[in-house]
Amino acid sequence: MTAPGPEPEEVPGLEPGGSVSPGDTPPDAGQTSGLSHPQPMPSKKGPVFALVIIGIIIVGMAAFFLLRAFDLLD
């Protein structure tokens, strides 16, 4: 079985142990420029609906425990 690509001894720019010397590393950012097409704005209906439902549940639970604390529920 052979290794894919060239042997490490034959690759230029490698130091002993397989690391690269300073200055031989690729640039930090890609070399492409420009923007992709505009991304659609996600709907806000779902999160708002979920927050309203959670608020209703919290208010209902608080009312239940307050009525329970004041002994107004049988």
PyMOL commands that set and color helices and strands:
alter all, ss='L'
color gray80, all
select helices_A, chain A and resi 8-10+45-69
alter helices_A, ss='H'
color red, helices_A
deselect
rebuild
show_as cartoon
